[in-house]
Amino acid sequence: MFAAYAARIDADDPLSGLELGELPEPQARPGWSVVTVRAASLNHHDLWSLRGVGLPAEKLPMILGCDAAGVDEDGNEVVIHSVIGQTGHGVGPNEPRSILTERYQGTFAQQVAVPTWNLLPKPAELSFEEAACLPTAWLTAYRMLFTNAGVKPGDTVLVQGAGGGVSTALIVLGKAAGLRVWVTGRDEAKRRRAVELGADAAFESGARLPSRVDAVMETVGAATWSHSVKSLRPGGTVVISGATSGPSPKAAELNRIFFLELKVVGSTMGTKEELAGLLALCANTGVRPVIDSVLPLSEARDGFARLAKGDVFGKVVLNP
């Protein structure tokens, strides 16, 4: 079957390890299902995998891709929850929790095998392309806002970085929940698009805000950390789910954190139940993921290159 996979690890030139070609089809096994992939979406996790983060060389070749929607062996339209081993279903009792592409082959292929427990029904209201955007970036945003931020309708939330998959999800979901959403970004066009998407205001990175916010959604890391902490009201919360600019800020702002009793909450992916809630929210409210572009799987390298350059607004979707 045709697939996009990591053939080599290169921390400095990750795209040099990306190959497109034929690999063996997945084999069925007890407790697992083979899904015919109709759509899959790119995440920064795929770039980190090509750099060797979470993907050891002995696991190569590894088909990339965490997210997908497709059809199972019985003809059911399904969405894949990409966290494998979250409750032990389909794996051995001593198998650590992981996401697709770390220990198990991913979704950038014509077929993928996952534990049957990891399949959720795809709502009829969502296209395969829309559904394929949800299990990683949108689920991450959903958990950040509704499980970990402690915000309520009317609160103000700052989203650091306009344009990425998680950031655009935070804007759309935040507005759907009745929050006031502010966004920062270096690129003027992306700030403008964020406002068109529903953000109440967009500011240059590092800009002084009109007032302090109740919560900050942080995925950028070192480059925005100090601004995130300084933007919070006393008792506010910063939720961090990534560090695309690096994990080690020059200033940790510890004095401000303890003096103002700020909360720092780590957030990673989400549960199957949260993904079910996200799917229901989209189906029932008309909320839809923001799709930057849809490419055939044969053009996956172009999608990876655009993601690496930050030249996307929303999700890049691949069709096998």
C-alpha positions in Angstrom: 0.0 0.0 0.0 1.1 3.6 -0.6 2.3 5.4 2.5 4.3 8.5 3.8 6.8 7.3 6.3 9.9 8.1 8.3 12.8 6.2 6.7 15.6 8.1 8.5 16.0 10.4 11.5 17.6 13.8 11.1 17.2 16.4 13.8 18.6 19.2 11.6 16.9 18.4 8.3 13.8 16.4 9.2 12.2 16.3 5.8 15.2 14.5 4.4 14.0 11.4 6.2 10.5 11.5 4.7 9.8 8.9 2.1 6.7 8.2 -0.1 6.2 4.7 -1.4 4.9 1.2 -0.9 4.9 -0.6 2.4 3.1 -3.8 3.6 -0.6 -3.6 4.5 -1.4 -3.9 8.2 -2.4 -7.4 9.4 -5.6 -7.9 11.4 -5.1 -9.3 14.9 -7.5 -10.1 17.8 -8.9 -6.9 19.4 -7.7 -4.7 16.5 -9.5 -3.3 13.4 -8.0 -2.4 10.0 -9.4 1.0 8.9 -9.4 2.1 5.3 -8.2 5.7 5.5 -10.4 8.3 3.8 -8.6 11.4 5.2 -5.7 12.1 7.6 -4.3 15.4 8.9 -0.8 16.7 9.6 0.4 17.7 13.1 3.7 19.2 14.3 4.1 15.8 16.0 4.9 14.4 12.6 7.8 16.8 12.2 9.1 16.0 15.7 9.0 12.3 14.8 11.2 13.0 11.8 13.6 14.6 14.2 13.7 11.5 16.3 11.6 12.9 19.2 9.5 10.0 20.6 10.6 7.8 17.6 13.7 5.7 18.1 15.7 4.6 15.0 15.0 0.9 15.7 11.3 1.6 15.0 11.9 2.7 11.4 10.4 2.6 8.9 7.5 4.2 10.6 4.3 5.4 8.8 3.6 8.9 10.1 0.3 10.5 11.0 -1.8 10.4 14.2 -5.2 11.5 12.9 -7.6 9.8 10.5 -11.2 9.1 9.6 -12.2 6.2 7.5 -14.2 3.0 7.2 -13.7 -0.1 9.2 -14.0 -3.8 8.0 -17.8 -3.7 8.6 -18.4 -0.6 6.6 -18.8 1.8 9.6 -17.6 5.3 9.2 -15.2 5.9 12.1 -12.8 8.4 13.7 -9.6 7.1 15.3 -8.6 8.1 18.8 -4.8 8.1 18.4 -3.8 7.4 22.0 -3.0 3.6 22.2 -3.1 1.8 25.5 -5.0 4.5 27.4 -6.9 1.8 29.2 -5.0 -1.3 28.1 -7.4 -2.2 25.4 -5.7 -4.1 22.5 -2.2 -4.0 24.0 -0.3 -6.0 26.6 -0.7 -5.2 30.3 2.9 -3.8 30.4 2.7 -1.8 27.2 3.2 2.0 27.9 0.6 4.5 26.7 1.7 6.0 23.4 0.2 7.7 20.4 0.3 6.4 16.8 3.8 6.7 15.1 5.7 6.2 18.4 5.2 2.4 18.8 2.5 1.7 16.2 2.3 2.5 12.5 0.4 5.7 11.7 -2.4 7.0 9.4 -0.6 8.4 6.4 -1.4 5.3 4.4 -4.3 3.6 2.6 -4.9 1.5 5.7 -4.1 1.6 9.4 -4.6 -1.0 12.2 -5.7 0.2 15.7 -7.3 -1.4 18.7 -11.1 -1.6 18.0 -11.6 0.3 21.3 -10.0 3.3 19.7 -12.7 3.7 17.1 -15.5 6.2 17.5 -18.5 6.6 15.1 -18.0 9.5 12.7 -21.0 11.9 12.9 -22.8 12.1 9.6 -22.7 15.9 9.8 -18.9 15.9 9.4 -17.0 15.1 6.3 -14.1 12.7 6.4 -11.7 15.6 6.0 -13.3 17.6 8.9 -13.4 14.6 11.2 -9.7 13.8 10.5 -8.7 17.2 11.9 -10.1 16.5 15.4 -8.2 13.7 17.2 -5.0 15.5 18.0 -4.9 19.4 17.6 -8.6 19.9 18.2 -8.8 17.4 21.0 -5.8 19.1 22.6 -7.6 22.5 22.4 -10.8 21.0 23.7 -9.0 19.6 26.8 -7.0 22.8 27.4 -10.2 24.9 27.4 -12.9 22.7 29.0 -10.9 20.4 31.3 -7.8 22.3 32.4 -8.3 26.1 32.0 -11.0 26.5 34.6 -12.7 29.3 32.5 -16.4 30.1 32.2 -18.5 32.0 29.7 -17.5 35.7 29.7 -13.9 35.1 30.8 -11.0 36.3 28.7 -8.5 33.8 27.2 -5.3 34.7 25.4 -4.2 32.3 22.6 -0.4 32.6 21.9 0.3 32.2 18.2 -2.2 32.6 15.4 -2.5 30.1 12.6 -1.6 26.7 13.9 -4.0 23.8 14.2 -4.3 24.1 18.0 -4.5 27.8 17.9 -7.3 28.0 15.4 -9.1 25.3 17.3 -8.9 27.3 20.5 -10.3 30.4 18.8 -13.3 28.5 17.3 -14.0 26.5 20.5 -13.5 29.4 22.8 -16.0 31.5 20.9 -18.5 28.6 20.8 -18.2 28.5 24.6 -18.9 32.2 25.1 -15.4 33.3 25.9 -13.7 36.5 24.9 -10.7 35.3 22.9 -7.6 37.4 22.2 -4.8 36.1 20.0 -1.1 37.1 19.4 0.9 36.5 16.3 3.9 37.8 14.4 2.2 37.7 11.0 -0.3 40.5 10.3 -2.2 38.4 7.8 -2.6 35.6 10.3 -3.8 38.0 13.0 -6.4 39.4 10.6 -7.6 35.9 9.7 -7.8 35.0 13.4 -10.2 37.9 13.9 -12.2 36.8 10.8 -12.4 33.4 12.4 -13.9 34.8 15.6 -11.2 36.2 17.8 -12.3 39.4 19.6 -8.8 41.0 19.1 -5.4 40.1 17.7 -2.1 41.7 18.9 1.5 41.5 17.8 3.6 39.0 19.7 4.7 40.4 23.1 2.4 43.4 22.9 1.0 44.9 26.1 -2.7 43.9 26.4 -5.6 46.2 27.3 -6.1 44.1 30.5 -4.9 41.0 32.1 -6.6 37.7 31.1 -8.2 34.8 33.0 -6.2 32.2 31.2 -3.5 31.8 28.6 -3.3 28.9 26.1 0.4 28.3 25.5 1.7 26.1 22.7 4.7 28.3 21.6 7.0 27.8 24.6 10.2 29.8 25.2 9.4 32.7 22.9 6.2 33.6 24.5 6.4 32.2 28.1 7.3 35.5 29.8 4.5 37.3 28.0 2.1 34.6 28.9 2.8 34.8 32.6 2.8 38.6 32.7 -0.6 38.7 30.9 -2.4 36.7 33.6 -4.6 38.3 36.3 -3.8 37.2 39.9 -4.9 33.6 40.3 -5.1 33.1 36.6 -4.0 29.9 34.7 -1.6 29.2 31.9 -2.3 25.9 30.2 0.7 24.6 28.2 0.4 21.8 25.6 3.5 22.4 23.5 6.8 24.3 23.1 7.4 24.7 19.4 9.9 27.5 20.0 11.8 25.5 22.6 11.2 24.2 26.2 13.6 26.5 28.1 12.5 30.1 28.4 15.2 32.7 29.5 13.0 33.8 32.4 10.8 31.3 34.2 9.0 34.2 36.0 8.9 32.2 39.3 8.5 35.2 41.5 5.5 36.4 39.6 4.0 32.9 39.6 4.2 32.4 43.4 3.4 36.0 44.3 0.3 36.3 42.2 -0.7 32.6 42.9 -0.8 31.8 39.2 -1.5 28.2 38.1 0.6 26.4 35.5 -1.2 23.4 34.1 0.3 20.9 31.6 -2.1 19.4 29.1 -1.5 16.5 26.7 -4.0 15.3 24.0 -7.2 14.1 25.6 -9.3 11.0 26.4 -11.6 9.0 24.2 -14.6 10.4 26.1 -13.4 14.0 25.5 -13.0 13.2 21.8 -16.6 11.9 21.8 -17.7 15.2 23.4 -15.8 17.2 20.7 -17.4 15.2 17.9 -20.8 15.8 19.4 -20.1 19.5 19.9 -19.2 19.8 16.2 -22.1 17.8 15.0 -24.7 19.6 17.1 -23.5 23.2 16.9 -22.1 23.6 13.4 -18.6 24.2 14.7 -16.1 23.0 12.1 -12.3 22.6 12.1 -10.4 25.1 10.0 -8.8 23.4 7.0 -5.9 25.1 5.3 -5.7 22.7 2.4 -6.4 19.2 1.2 -3.7 17.4 -0.7 -3.4 13.9 -2.1 -1.1 11.7 -0.1 1.3 11.6 -3.0 1.9 15.4 -2.3 2.5 14.9 1.4 6.0 16.4 1.2 4.6 19.7 0.1 2.3 19.7 3.2 5.2 18.8 5.5 7.3 21.6 4.0 4.6 24.2 4.5 4.0 23.1 8.1 7.7 23.3 8.8 7.8 26.9 7.5 4.7 27.9 9.5 3.0 28.7 6.2 -0.4 27.3 7.2 -3.6 28.6 8.8 -5.5 25.6 10.1 -5.0 22.0 9.3 -3.4 20.3 6.3 -5.4 17.2 5.3 -4.1 14.3 3.2 -6.3 12.0 1.1 -4.8 8.6 0.3 
